[in-house]
Amino acid sequence: MLKVQEIREIIKLIDKSSIDEFTYEQDGEKLKLKKQSRKTVETAAEETPASETVAEQPEVKTEPVKEEKKPEPVKETQPEPAADLENTVEIKSPMVGTFYESSSPDAEPFVKTGSKVSSDTTVCIVEAMKLFNEIEAETEGEIVKILVENGQLVEYGQPLFLVKK
């Protein structure tokens, strides 16, 4: 089966392309990716019998339906003192998506401030295109600060955690 990094690359490529659906099958395992479709409203003109004219086609108009999303409030953060930032490493988001601190709404967070992590410790989940990607610390140390809120949209490369080595 594909590795997580390969799946991430496929997601990026599909996101940039005009492909709406992608299916990959290997050794009986199947990976199916779909872009979220935009809802459209269609109106068609009255049908004209084909014998009357060939040049005229029914008119189809599509208009995207706007779905309003309330933006997450942005919390202003004060700059950290330089002494606190020494020997710290940022765990950054490897993709654009939604940050989740736990595997389900009623589960305990993967990590909290003060939690000890190793390179293979799962620290959060980032959901991208209905795929839930477990993010590993990739460093060793102690979580000193969680920089994002649960359910917040995150960008590629955005710092999620500060880890003191």
PyRosetta script that sets phi, psi and omega in degrees:
from pyrosetta import init, pose_from_sequence

init()
pose = pose_from_sequence("MLKVQEIREIIKLIDKSSIDEFTYEQDGEKLKLKKQSRKTVETAAEETPASETVAEQPEVKTEPVKEEKKPEPVKETQPEPAADLENTVEIKSPMVGTFYESSSPDAEPFVKTGSKVSSDTTVCIVEAMKLFNEIEAETEGEIVKILVENGQLVEYGQPLFLVKK")
pose.set_psi(1, 161.2)
pose.set_omega(1, -178.9)
pose.set_phi(2, -68.8)
pose.set_psi(2, 149.6)
pose.set_omega(2, 175.6)
pose.set_phi(3, -80.6)
pose.set_psi(3, 160.1)
pose.set_omega(3, -177.9)
pose.set_phi(4, -57.7)
pose.set_psi(4, -42.6)
pose.set_omega(4, -179.0)
pose.set_phi(5, -64.1)
pose.set_psi(5, -37.6)
pose.set_omega(5, 177.8)
pose.set_phi(6, -66.0)
pose.set_psi(6, -39.2)
pose.set_omega(6, 178.0)
pose.set_phi(7, -64.8)
pose.set_psi(7, -41.4)
pose.set_omega(7, 177.7)
pose.set_phi(8, -59.4)
pose.set_psi(8, -43.0)
pose.set_omega(8, 179.3)
pose.set_phi(9, -63.5)
pose.set_psi(9, -42.1)
pose.set_omega(9, 178.1)
pose.set_phi(10, -61.8)
pose.set_psi(10, -42.6)
pose.set_omega(10, 178.9)
pose.set_phi(11, -59.1)
pose.set_psi(11, -45.2)
pose.set_omega(11, 179.4)
pose.set_phi(12, -61.0)
pose.set_psi(12, -44.4)
pose.set_omega(12, -178.7)
pose.set_phi(13, -64.8)
pose.set_psi(13, -42.8)
pose.set_omega(13, 179.6)
pose.set_phi(14, -65.8)
pose.set_psi(14, -39.9)
pose.set_omega(14, -179.7)
pose.set_phi(15, -61.1)
pose.set_psi(15, -37.1)
pose.set_omega(15, -179.0)
pose.set_phi(16, -82.4)
pose.set_psi(16, -14.8)
pose.set_omega(16, -176.4)
pose.set_phi(17, -97.0)
pose.set_psi(17, -179.4)
pose.set_omega(17, 178.1)
pose.set_phi(18, -94.4)
pose.set_psi(18, 6.3)
pose.set_omega(18, 179.0)
pose.set_phi(19, -70.5)
pose.set_psi(19, 133.5)
pose.set_omega(19, 178.9)
pose.set_phi(20, -98.1)
pose.set_psi(20, -25.5)
pose.set_omega(20, -176.0)
pose.set_phi(21, -144.8)
pose.set_psi(21, 140.6)
pose.set_omega(21, -178.4)
pose.set_phi(22, -137.5)
pose.set_psi(22, 132.5)
pose.set_omega(22, 177.7)
pose.set_phi(23, -129.0)
pose.set_psi(23, 133.7)
pose.set_omega(23, 179.3)
pose.set_phi(24, -130.9)
pose.set_psi(24, 128.7)
pose.set_omega(24, -178.8)
pose.set_phi(25, -130.4)
pose.set_psi(25, 132.9)
pose.set_omega(25, 179.3)
pose.set_phi(26, -151.6)
pose.set_psi(26, 129.1)
pose.set_omega(26, 177.4)
pose.set_phi(27, 51.8)
pose.set_psi(27, 41.8)
pose.set_omega(27, 177.1)
pose.set_phi(28, 79.7)
pose.set_psi(28, -4.8)
pose.set_omega(28, 176.8)
pose.set_phi(29, -100.2)
pose.set_psi(29, 140.9)
pose.set_omega(29, -172.9)
pose.set_phi(30, -126.3)
pose.set_psi(30, 135.3)
pose.set_omega(30, 174.9)
pose.set_phi(31, -118.5)
pose.set_psi(31, 122.6)
pose.set_omega(31, -179.3)
pose.set_phi(32, -125.9)
pose.set_psi(32, 123.5)
pose.set_omega(32, 179.8)
pose.set_phi(33, -118.9)
pose.set_psi(33, 135.2)
pose.set_omega(33, 176.7)
pose.set_phi(34, -130.7)
pose.set_psi(34, 138.9)
pose.set_omega(34, 171.9)
pose.set_phi(35, -78.0)
pose.set_psi(35, 152.4)
pose.set_omega(35, 175.0)
pose.set_phi(36, -69.8)
pose.set_psi(36, 127.9)
pose.set_omega(36, -177.6)
pose.set_phi(37, -84.5)
pose.set_psi(37, 147.6)
pose.set_omega(37, 175.0)
pose.set_phi(38, -85.0)
pose.set_psi(38, 134.4)
pose.set_omega(38, 178.5)
pose.set_phi(39, -72.8)
pose.set_psi(39, 138.0)
pose.set_omega(39, 179.7)
pose.set_phi(40, -127.0)
pose.set_psi(40, 151.6)
pose.set_omega(40, 175.8)
pose.set_phi(41, -109.0)
pose.set_psi(41, 124.1)
pose.set_omega(41, -177.1)
pose.set_phi(42, -112.1)
pose.set_psi(42, 138.2)
pose.set_omega(42, 173.2)
pose.set_phi(43, -131.1)
pose.set_psi(43, 131.3)
pose.set_omega(43, -178.8)
pose.set_phi(44, -115.7)
pose.set_psi(44, 144.2)
pose.set_omega(44, 176.4)
pose.set_phi(45, -72.6)
pose.set_psi(45, 166.8)
pose.set_omega(45, 178.9)
pose.set_phi(46, -60.4)
pose.set_psi(46, 142.3)
pose.set_omega(46, -179.0)
pose.set_phi(47, -73.2)
pose.set_psi(47, 138.3)
pose.set_omega(47, 177.8)
pose.set_phi(48, -107.6)
pose.set_psi(48, 132.1)
pose.set_omega(48, 178.7)
pose.set_phi(49, -56.0)
pose.set_psi(49, 142.4)
pose.set_omega(49, -176.4)
pose.set_phi(50, -63.3)
pose.set_psi(50, -25.3)
pose.set_omega(50, -178.4)
pose.set_phi(51, -71.5)
pose.set_psi(51, -25.7)
pose.set_omega(51, -177.5)
pose.set_phi(52, -72.2)
pose.set_psi(52, -48.3)
pose.set_omega(52, -179.2)
pose.set_phi(53, -155.6)
pose.set_psi(53, 145.5)
pose.set_omega(53, 179.1)
pose.set_phi(54, -100.9)
pose.set_psi(54, -29.1)
pose.set_omega(54, -175.4)
pose.set_phi(55, -69.6)
pose.set_psi(55, -34.1)
pose.set_omega(55, -177.4)
pose.set_phi(56, -82.3)
pose.set_psi(56, 129.1)
pose.set_omega(56, 176.7)
pose.set_phi(57, -115.9)
pose.set_psi(57, 149.8)
pose.set_omega(57, 175.8)
pose.set_phi(58, -61.3)
pose.set_psi(58, 141.6)
pose.set_omega(58, -178.9)
pose.set_phi(59, -86.7)
pose.set_psi(59, 130.9)
pose.set_omega(59, 177.5)
pose.set_phi(60, -121.3)
pose.set_psi(60, 122.7)
pose.set_omega(60, 179.3)
pose.set_phi(61, -110.3)
pose.set_psi(61, 134.3)
pose.set_omega(61, 176.5)
pose.set_phi(62, -121.9)
pose.set_psi(62, 138.6)
pose.set_omega(62, 177.7)
pose.set_phi(63, -132.4)
pose.set_psi(63, 128.6)
pose.set_omega(63, 177.8)
pose.set_phi(64, -66.9)
pose.set_psi(64, 139.9)
pose.set_omega(64, 176.8)
pose.set_phi(65, -88.2)
pose.set_psi(65, 124.1)
pose.set_omega(65, -177.4)
pose.set_phi(66, -82.4)
pose.set_psi(66, 126.4)
pose.set_omega(66, 175.0)
pose.set_phi(67, -108.9)
pose.set_psi(67, 118.9)
pose.set_omega(67, -177.6)
pose.set_phi(68, -82.6)
pose.set_psi(68, 130.6)
pose.set_omega(68, 175.7)
pose.set_phi(69, -119.1)
pose.set_psi(69, 132.5)
pose.set_omega(69, 178.1)
pose.set_phi(70, -79.3)
pose.set_psi(70, 128.1)
pose.set_omega(70, 179.5)
pose.set_phi(71, -69.2)
pose.set_psi(71, 147.6)
pose.set_omega(71, 177.4)
pose.set_phi(72, -69.0)
pose.set_psi(72, 138.9)
pose.set_omega(72, 177.4)
pose.set_phi(73, -65.3)
pose.set_psi(73, 138.4)
pose.set_omega(73, -179.0)
pose.set_phi(74, -94.4)
pose.set_psi(74, 123.6)
pose.set_omega(74, 179.0)
pose.set_phi(75, -88.8)
pose.set_psi(75, 132.9)
pose.set_omega(75, 176.9)
pose.set_phi(76, -80.4)
pose.set_psi(76, 131.6)
pose.set_omega(76, 179.1)
pose.set_phi(77, -112.9)
pose.set_psi(77, 143.0)
pose.set_omega(77, 178.1)
pose.set_phi(78, -89.1)
pose.set_psi(78, 145.9)
pose.set_omega(78, -179.3)
pose.set_phi(79, -59.8)
pose.set_psi(79, 140.6)
pose.set_omega(79, 179.0)
pose.set_phi(80, -76.1)
pose.set_psi(80, 143.8)
pose.set_omega(80, 173.8)
pose.set_phi(81, -60.5)
pose.set_psi(81, 145.9)
pose.set_omega(81, -176.4)
pose.set_phi(82, -58.9)
pose.set_psi(82, -34.4)
pose.set_omega(82, -179.2)
pose.set_phi(83, -63.7)
pose.set_psi(83, -35.3)
pose.set_omega(83, -179.8)
pose.set_phi(84, -71.1)
pose.set_psi(84, -26.4)
pose.set_omega(84, -176.7)
pose.set_phi(85, -86.5)
pose.set_psi(85, -11.7)
pose.set_omega(85, 178.5)
pose.set_phi(86, -68.2)
pose.set_psi(86, 141.6)
pose.set_omega(86, 179.6)
pose.set_phi(87, 62.2)
pose.set_psi(87, 24.9)
pose.set_omega(87, 175.7)
pose.set_phi(88, -111.4)
pose.set_psi(88, 150.6)
pose.set_omega(88, 178.4)
pose.set_phi(89, -125.7)
pose.set_psi(89, 140.8)
pose.set_omega(89, 176.6)
pose.set_phi(90, -90.6)
pose.set_psi(90, 136.0)
pose.set_omega(90, 168.3)
pose.set_phi(91, -96.4)
pose.set_psi(91, 118.3)
pose.set_omega(91, -174.4)
pose.set_phi(92, -105.6)
pose.set_psi(92, 155.5)
pose.set_omega(92, 177.7)
pose.set_phi(93, -72.5)
pose.set_psi(93, 128.4)
pose.set_omega(93, 179.9)
pose.set_phi(94, -82.9)
pose.set_psi(94, 0.2)
pose.set_omega(94, -177.0)
pose.set_phi(95, -161.5)
pose.set_psi(95, 168.3)
pose.set_omega(95, 172.7)
pose.set_phi(96, -82.3)
pose.set_psi(96, 135.6)
pose.set_omega(96, 179.3)
pose.set_phi(97, 173.5)
pose.set_psi(97, -162.2)
pose.set_omega(97, 179.7)
pose.set_phi(98, -108.6)
pose.set_psi(98, 128.7)
pose.set_omega(98, -177.8)
pose.set_phi(99, -83.1)
pose.set_psi(99, 130.3)
pose.set_omega(99, 173.7)
pose.set_phi(100, -127.7)
pose.set_psi(100, 131.4)
pose.set_omega(100, -177.8)
pose.set_phi(101, -83.0)
pose.set_psi(101, -12.5)
pose.set_omega(101, -179.5)
pose.set_phi(102, -142.2)
pose.set_psi(102, 169.5)
pose.set_omega(102, -177.2)
pose.set_phi(103, -75.6)
pose.set_psi(103, -20.5)
pose.set_omega(103, 175.8)
pose.set_phi(104, -153.8)
pose.set_psi(104, 161.3)
pose.set_omega(104, -176.0)
pose.set_phi(105, -58.1)
pose.set_psi(105, -30.7)
pose.set_omega(105, -177.7)
pose.set_phi(106, -96.7)
pose.set_psi(106, 1.3)
pose.set_omega(106, -179.7)
pose.set_phi(107, -88.4)
pose.set_psi(107, 158.5)
pose.set_omega(107, 176.3)
pose.set_phi(108, -69.1)
pose.set_psi(108, 148.3)
pose.set_omega(108, 175.9)
pose.set_phi(109, -60.5)
pose.set_psi(109, 150.1)
pose.set_omega(109, 178.3)
pose.set_phi(110, -59.4)
pose.set_psi(110, -45.5)
pose.set_omega(110, 179.3)
pose.set_phi(111, -139.2)
pose.set_psi(111, 157.1)
pose.set_omega(111, 175.2)
pose.set_phi(112, -129.8)
pose.set_psi(112, 169.5)
pose.set_omega(112, 174.1)
pose.set_phi(113, -58.5)
pose.set_psi(113, 129.3)
pose.set_omega(113, -177.9)
pose.set_phi(114, 98.8)
pose.set_psi(114, -12.2)
pose.set_omega(114, 179.8)
pose.set_phi(115, -68.7)
pose.set_psi(115, 139.3)
pose.set_omega(115, 174.8)
pose.set_phi(116, -87.0)
pose.set_psi(116, 135.2)
pose.set_omega(116, 179.8)
pose.set_phi(117, -127.6)
pose.set_psi(117, 151.9)
pose.set_omega(117, 171.6)
pose.set_phi(118, -117.5)
pose.set_psi(118, 178.0)
pose.set_omega(118, -173.7)
pose.set_phi(119, -61.7)
pose.set_psi(119, -26.8)
pose.set_omega(119, -178.2)
pose.set_phi(120, -103.5)
pose.set_psi(120, 11.8)
pose.set_omega(120, 178.8)
pose.set_phi(121, -75.6)
pose.set_psi(121, 128.1)
pose.set_omega(121, 174.9)
pose.set_phi(122, -75.3)
pose.set_psi(122, 125.5)
pose.set_omega(122, -177.0)
pose.set_phi(123, -105.6)
pose.set_psi(123, -23.3)
pose.set_omega(123, -179.1)
pose.set_phi(124, -170.3)
pose.set_psi(124, -179.1)
pose.set_omega(124, 173.8)
pose.set_phi(125, -125.7)
pose.set_psi(125, 138.0)
pose.set_omega(125, 172.0)
pose.set_phi(126, -117.8)
pose.set_psi(126, 119.7)
pose.set_omega(126, 179.4)
pose.set_phi(127, -90.9)
pose.set_psi(127, 128.0)
pose.set_omega(127, 177.2)
pose.set_phi(128, -137.3)
pose.set_psi(128, 121.3)
pose.set_omega(128, 178.3)
pose.set_phi(129, 54.0)
pose.set_psi(129, 46.7)
pose.set_omega(129, 178.0)
pose.set_phi(130, 66.4)
pose.set_psi(130, 12.2)
pose.set_omega(130, 174.0)
pose.set_phi(131, -106.3)
pose.set_psi(131, 130.6)
pose.set_omega(131, -179.2)
pose.set_phi(132, -98.7)
pose.set_psi(132, 113.0)
pose.set_omega(132, -174.7)
pose.set_phi(133, -105.5)
pose.set_psi(133, 118.8)
pose.set_omega(133, 176.8)
pose.set_phi(134, -75.3)
pose.set_psi(134, 129.3)
pose.set_omega(134, -179.1)
pose.set_phi(135, -103.5)
pose.set_psi(135, 127.1)
pose.set_omega(135, -179.9)
pose.set_phi(136, -98.1)
pose.set_psi(136, 154.4)
pose.set_omega(136, -176.5)
pose.set_phi(137, -63.4)
pose.set_psi(137, -39.6)
pose.set_omega(137, -177.9)
pose.set_phi(138, 58.1)
pose.set_psi(138, 18.9)
pose.set_omega(138, 175.7)
pose.set_phi(139, -155.9)
pose.set_psi(139, 166.9)
pose.set_omega(139, 177.7)
pose.set_phi(140, -114.4)
pose.set_psi(140, 145.6)
pose.set_omega(140, 177.9)
pose.set_phi(141, 153.3)
pose.set_psi(141, -153.9)
pose.set_omega(141, -177.7)
pose.set_phi(142, -124.2)
pose.set_psi(142, 133.1)
pose.set_omega(142, 177.6)
pose.set_phi(143, -67.6)
pose.set_psi(143, 118.9)
pose.set_omega(143, 178.5)
pose.set_phi(144, -103.7)
pose.set_psi(144, -20.3)
pose.set_omega(144, 179.4)
pose.set_phi(145, -158.9)
pose.set_psi(145, 137.2)
pose.set_omega(145, 173.0)
pose.set_phi(146, -101.8)
pose.set_psi(146, 121.2)
pose.set_omega(146, -169.4)
pose.set_phi(147, -93.4)
pose.set_psi(147, -8.5)
pose.set_omega(147, -179.0)
pose.set_phi(148, -130.5)
pose.set_psi(148, 160.3)
pose.set_omega(148, 179.8)
pose.set_phi(149, -94.6)
pose.set_psi(149, 153.4)
pose.set_omega(149, 176.4)
pose.set_phi(150, -60.9)
pose.set_psi(150, 131.6)
pose.set_omega(150, 179.7)
pose.set_phi(151, 85.8)
pose.set_psi(151, 0.3)
pose.set_omega(151, -178.3)
pose.set_phi(152, -78.9)
pose.set_psi(152, 142.9)
pose.set_omega(152, 174.0)
pose.set_phi(153, -74.0)
pose.set_psi(153, 136.7)
pose.set_omega(153, 179.5)
pose.set_phi(154, -124.6)
pose.set_psi(154, 152.6)
pose.set_omega(154, -179.9)
pose.set_phi(155, -99.8)
pose.set_psi(155, 162.9)
pose.set_omega(155, 174.6)
pose.set_phi(156, -61.0)
pose.set_psi(156, 130.0)
pose.set_omega(156, 177.2)
pose.set_phi(157, 81.5)
pose.set_psi(157, 0.5)
pose.set_omega(157, 179.9)
pose.set_phi(158, -72.7)
pose.set_psi(158, 131.2)
pose.set_omega(158, 177.5)
pose.set_phi(159, -63.7)
pose.set_psi(159, 134.1)
pose.set_omega(159, -179.7)
pose.set_phi(160, -108.2)
pose.set_psi(160, -39.8)
pose.set_omega(160, -176.3)
pose.set_phi(161, -138.5)
pose.set_psi(161, 153.8)
pose.set_omega(161, 167.5)
pose.set_phi(162, -110.6)
pose.set_psi(162, 129.0)
pose.set_omega(162, -177.6)
pose.set_phi(163, -119.7)
pose.set_psi(163, 127.5)
pose.set_omega(163, 176.1)
pose.set_phi(164, -90.6)
pose.set_psi(164, 124.8)
pose.set_omega(164, -178.0)
pose.set_phi(165, -69.0)
pose.dump_pdb("model.pdb")
